Amino acid sequence: MRKILTCLIAFACLLPCFAQKQTSIWTIRTEWRDLEYDLDYDESVVSCVLSFASHFYDYPLLHALSAQFTNDFENIDIPVADFSFSEEENYMMIRLAGEQLAEAEARVWTLPGDKSVFVLKLVNHEETNSFDIYFFDLDIDQGRMIPKRNPEGLIYGFIDNFIIPRDGRQIEVRFENQPSDRIVLQDDGTFVYKAYAPIAIAAYIDDPDPSGMTNIREAPGGKIIGRIGDPANHPVSEYDEDDDDFGGSLVLTIFNPVNGWWEILERNVDGIKISDHAWIHYSVLADHTRNYAEEIINLYEKPDSSSRVVGKITKEMTEVRPMDISEDGEWVKVSCEWGTGWLEVSWLCSNTFTYCS
């Protein structure tokens, strides 16, 4: 590595003077596919970043990243708030200390058959709200970084961030209002976009706690991160002074059940903003059955109509508490006054005001 860095410092001396022209995220986004990138040293993440930066040498974020390895700290207007580099993992990250997020993250993967790929993420919220990600094949014999097309299915728009992993091959595509998608690196060097569509159901809050508030937690049984129904979640101006109903009929989308706990799909729940994960216990959630014509609904031992019947719901619109969901999403395990067992999800309704047609 010492030899590589010596070469990189020499390479930096060849970079044109910073600030000769104005480069923006838009410039990089529109030009990067049409350029040839010389890879002079090896397929380390350091070499790849500097090869990319040599074409956009006056972009502050790339200049600040290059400076970490070349000691060229001139013309860096915004100080570095955070920097991380791992030679072993072939990974690096830098974040500038401005009021708006400016960040770069990069990694090189070495694959079977002497294949290598490089991925770089850039974001600068002073310019744009979008996160940009760039994919490359590496040809060390020819000394080239070859731009790759974005994986099919990747559409910029509501993406909240790309998270490049230090280990593993899955890049997280994070959204503001739904679970993350993934970009998965294959052995042949291709990136495949995997849209994550969780198996989920809707349920309304029905918490017996006399306080009228319901806890949501950062993990199953973990730290409380907010309370549904707490008036403190809302500015007074949003409600009439005598309106103390802040979510008694609140409906949530829930998925990923773990030992009676459900993960909440929404990113804003009754005024509580959720940045990562939020969990709620089944004992404060409910649906009611759709046997409006007083049909009898069997509760089964397993999510299978050929399994043993462990209970029968004979009461119209019985309230049930959802505990689990089958792998195919067709069955839900519920607890109610008639017992605990599995019923088909089509029997459930989460509408607290009208029937589910």
C-alpha positions in Angstrom: 0.0 0.0 0.0 2.9 2.4 0.8 4.1 2.0 -2.8 0.7 2.7 -4.2 0.3 5.8 -2.1 3.7 7.1 -3.3 2.5 6.7 -6.9 -0.8 8.4 -6.1 0.9 11.4 -4.6 2.9 11.7 -7.8 -0.4 11.3 -9.7 -2.0 14.1 -7.7 0.8 16.5 -8.8 -0.4 16.0 -12.4 -4.0 17.0 -11.6 -4.9 20.4 -13.1 -5.3 23.2 -10.8 -8.4 23.1 -8.7 -11.2 25.6 -9.5 -10.3 26.2 -13.2 -13.8 25.4 -14.1 -17.2 24.9 -12.4 -18.2 21.3 -12.0 -21.6 20.2 -10.6 -23.3 17.0 -9.8 -25.3 17.5 -13.0 -22.0 17.8 -15.0 -20.7 14.6 -13.5 -24.1 12.8 -14.0 -24.2 13.7 -17.7 -20.6 13.2 -18.6 -19.4 10.2 -16.7 -20.6 7.5 -19.2 -18.9 9.1 -22.1 -15.4 9.4 -20.6 -12.5 7.0 -20.6 -11.0 6.4 -17.1 -7.3 5.5 -16.9 -6.6 3.1 -14.1 -2.8 3.5 -13.7 -2.0 1.5 -10.6 -4.3 -1.3 -9.5 -8.0 -2.0 -8.7 -7.9 -0.6 -5.2 -10.7 1.8 -4.2 -8.0 4.5 -3.8 -6.9 4.2 -7.4 -10.4 4.1 -8.7 -11.5 7.1 -6.8 -8.5 9.1 -8.0 -9.0 8.0 -11.6 -12.6 9.2 -11.4 -11.7 12.4 -9.6 -9.0 13.2 -12.3 -11.9 14.0 -14.7 -13.8 16.1 -12.2 -10.9 17.5 -10.3 -12.6 20.8 -9.3 -15.6 19.2 -7.7 -15.2 20.0 -3.9 -16.4 16.6 -2.7 -14.1 14.6 -5.0 -11.2 17.0 -4.3 -11.6 16.6 -0.6 -11.7 12.8 -1.0 -8.5 12.9 -3.2 -6.8 15.0 -0.6 -7.0 12.3 2.0 -4.5 10.3 0.0 -2.5 12.9 -1.8 -2.1 15.5 1.0 -3.3 18.2 -1.4 -5.5 20.1 1.0 -5.5 23.4 -0.9 -8.8 25.0 -2.0 -10.9 22.8 0.2 -13.5 25.3 1.4 -15.5 22.9 3.6 -13.7 20.8 6.2 -14.1 17.1 6.4 -16.5 15.9 9.1 -15.9 12.2 8.7 -13.6 10.0 6.8 -13.3 6.2 6.8 -11.0 4.0 4.7 -10.4 0.2 4.9 -7.7 -1.3 2.7 -8.9 -4.8 3.7 -12.5 -4.2 2.7 -11.5 -1.9 -0.3 -14.0 0.7 1.0 -14.0 4.4 1.7 -16.4 7.1 2.8 -16.1 10.8 3.3 -18.6 13.4 4.6 -18.1 17.2 4.5 -19.0 19.4 7.4 -21.5 21.7 5.7 -25.1 22.4 6.8 -26.3 20.3 3.9 -25.2 16.7 3.4 -22.3 16.2 1.1 -21.0 12.7 1.0 -19.1 10.1 -1.1 -18.9 6.4 -0.6 -17.1 3.9 -2.7 -16.1 0.2 -2.8 -14.3 -2.2 -5.1 -15.3 -5.9 -5.2 -13.0 -8.6 -6.5 -15.0 -11.5 -8.0 -14.3 -15.1 -9.1 -12.4 -15.3 -12.4 -10.3 -12.2 -11.7 -13.2 -9.8 -12.3 -13.4 -6.5 -10.4 -16.1 -3.8 -10.2 -16.1 -0.4 -8.7 -19.1 1.6 -7.3 -19.1 5.2 -6.2 -22.0 7.2 -4.6 -22.1 11.0 -4.5 -24.6 13.3 -2.9 -24.6 17.1 -2.3 -27.9 18.4 -1.0 -26.7 22.0 -1.6 -27.1 21.2 -5.3 -29.8 18.5 -5.6 -31.8 16.2 -3.5 -30.9 13.1 -5.5 -28.2 10.6 -4.7 -26.1 9.6 -7.6 -24.4 6.1 -8.0 -21.9 5.1 -10.6 -21.0 1.6 -11.7 -17.7 0.4 -13.4 -16.0 -2.7 -14.6 -12.3 -2.7 -14.0 -9.8 -3.9 -16.6 -6.4 -3.8 -14.9 -4.6 -5.3 -17.9 -5.8 -2.5 -20.2 -5.6 0.0 -17.4 -9.3 1.1 -17.8 -12.4 1.8 -15.7 -15.4 1.0 -18.0 -18.7 2.7 -17.1 -21.6 0.3 -16.7 -25.3 1.0 -17.2 -27.5 1.3 -14.2 -29.2 -2.0 -13.3 -32.6 -2.5 -14.9 -35.3 -1.3 -12.6 -33.3 1.4 -10.8 -35.3 4.6 -11.2 -34.2 7.8 -9.5 -37.0 9.8 -7.9 -37.9 8.9 -4.3 -34.6 7.3 -3.3 -33.5 8.6 0.1 -30.0 7.1 0.0 -27.7 4.4 -1.4 -25.9 2.5 1.3 -22.7 0.7 0.1 -21.8 -2.2 2.4 -18.4 -2.8 3.9 -19.0 -6.5 3.5 -21.4 -8.5 1.4 -22.6 -7.7 -2.1 -26.0 -5.9 -1.5 -26.2 -2.2 -1.9 -29.2 -0.9 0.0 -31.5 1.4 -1.9 -33.3 3.3 0.9 -36.6 5.1 0.5 -38.4 7.6 2.8 -41.7 5.8 2.9 -41.2 2.1 2.3 -38.7 -0.7 3.1 -35.4 -0.7 1.2 -34.8 -2.3 -2.2 -31.4 -3.9 -3.0 -28.9 -3.9 -5.8 -27.2 -7.3 -5.7 -23.8 -8.0 -7.2 -23.6 -11.3 -9.1 -20.5 -13.5 -9.6 -20.3 -12.4 -13.3 -20.0 -8.8 -12.3 -23.5 -7.7 -13.2 -25.7 -5.8 -10.7 -29.3 -6.9 -10.4 -32.0 -4.6 -8.9 -34.2 -6.4 -6.4 -37.4 -4.6 -5.5 -38.6 -5.4 -2.0 -42.3 -5.9 -1.8 -43.0 -7.0 1.8 -45.8 -9.4 2.7 -47.9 -7.0 4.8 -51.3 -6.5 6.2 -53.2 -3.5 7.6 -54.4 -3.3 11.2 -55.8 -0.5 13.4 -54.6 0.6 16.9 -56.7 -0.9 19.7 -54.7 -0.4 22.8 -56.3 -1.2 26.2 -53.9 1.1 28.0 -56.1 3.8 29.8 -53.6 6.5 28.9 -54.7 6.4 25.3 -51.1 6.2 24.1 -49.4 3.3 22.4 -45.6 2.7 22.4 -43.6 2.0 19.3 -40.1 0.8 19.7 -36.8 0.7 17.8 -36.6 -3.1 18.0 -38.9 -5.9 19.3 -39.1 -5.2 23.0 -36.5 -2.4 22.6 -36.3 1.3 23.4 -39.4 3.4 23.0 -39.0 5.9 20.1 -42.5 7.4 20.2 -46.1 7.1 21.5 -49.0 7.0 19.2 -51.8 9.2 20.4 -49.6 11.6 22.3 -50.8 15.2 21.7 -47.1 16.3 22.0 -46.6 14.7 18.5 -48.6 17.6 16.9 -48.4 21.4 17.0 -51.5 22.8 18.8 -52.4 24.7 15.7 -53.2 21.5 13.8 -56.1 20.6 16.0 -59.0 22.3 17.8 -58.2 22.8 21.5 -60.9 20.4 22.6 -59.9 17.7 20.1 -58.0 15.0 22.1 -58.3 12.2 19.5 -54.9 11.9 18.0 -55.1 8.4 16.5 -57.6 6.1 18.2 -58.6 4.8 14.7 -55.1 4.9 13.2 -54.5 2.2 10.7 -50.9 0.9 10.1 -49.3 -1.3 7.5 -47.4 -4.0 9.3 -45.0 -6.7 8.1 -42.0 -8.9 9.2 -43.5 -10.4 12.4 -41.0 -11.5 15.0 -42.3 -13.3 18.2 -45.5 -11.3 18.3 -43.9 -8.0 17.3 -44.6 -6.4 13.9 -42.5 -3.9 12.0 -44.3 -0.8 10.9 -44.1 0.1 7.1 -44.9 3.8 7.4 -42.1 6.3 7.9 -44.4 8.9 9.6 -46.8 7.5 12.2 -49.1 10.0 14.0 -46.5 12.7 13.7 -43.6 10.5 14.7 -40.9 10.4 12.0 -39.2 7.1 11.7 -35.7 7.1 10.3 -34.9 3.4 10.4 -37.1 0.7 12.0 -40.2 0.9 14.2 -42.0 -2.0 16.0 -45.3 -2.5 17.6 -46.8 -5.5 19.6 -49.7 -7.5 18.3 -51.6 -7.0 21.6 -52.3 -3.4 20.7 -53.4 -4.1 17.1 -56.6 -5.4 15.7 -58.7 -6.2 12.7 -62.3 -7.4 12.5 -63.6 -10.3 10.5 -65.7 -9.9 7.3 -68.3 -12.5 8.1 -71.0 -9.9 7.6 -73.6 -12.6 6.8 -72.7 -14.4 10.0 -70.6 -17.0 8.2 -68.6 -19.4 10.4 -64.8 -18.9 10.1 -62.5 -21.8 11.0 -59.3 -21.2 12.9 -56.7 -23.7 11.8 -53.7 -25.2 13.6 -51.5 -24.4 10.6 -51.9 -22.0 7.6 -53.5 -24.8 5.7 -57.2 -25.6 5.4 -56.4 -29.4 5.6 -54.9 -28.9 9.1 -56.8 -29.4 12.4 -59.5 -26.9 13.2 -58.7 -25.4 16.6 -61.6 -22.9 16.9 -64.6 -21.4 15.1 -65.6 -17.8 14.9 -69.4 -17.6 14.9 -69.8 -13.9 15.8 -70.2 -11.4 13.1 -67.3 -8.8 12.8 -65.3 -10.4 15.6 -62.2 -8.4 16.6 -59.0 -10.3 16.3 -55.4 -9.5 17.0 -52.9 -10.4 14.3 -49.9 -12.4 15.5 -48.1 -13.8 12.4 -48.4 -14.1 8.7 -47.6 -17.0 6.3 -44.7 -16.9 3.9 -47.1 -16.5 1.0 -49.1 -13.8 2.7 -52.4 -15.8 2.3 -52.9 -16.7 6.0 -52.7 -14.7 9.3 -52.5 -16.2 12.8 -54.9 -14.4 15.1 -55.9 -14.4 18.7 -59.5 -13.7 19.7 -62.3 -14.8 22.1 -62.8 -18.0 20.0 -59.2 -19.1 20.3 -55.8 -18.7 18.6 -55.3 -20.1 15.1 -54.8 -19.4 11.4 -57.4 -17.9 9.1 -57.3 -16.8 5.5 -56.3 -13.1 5.2 -59.3 -12.4 3.0 -61.5 -12.6 6.1 -59.8 -9.6 7.7 -60.9 -5.9 7.5 -59.0 -3.0 9.0 -61.6 -0.3 8.2 -63.0 1.0 11.5 -65.7 3.1 9.9 -67.3 1.0 7.2 -67.4 -2.6 6.0 -64.7 -4.0 3.7 -66.5 -4.8 0.4 
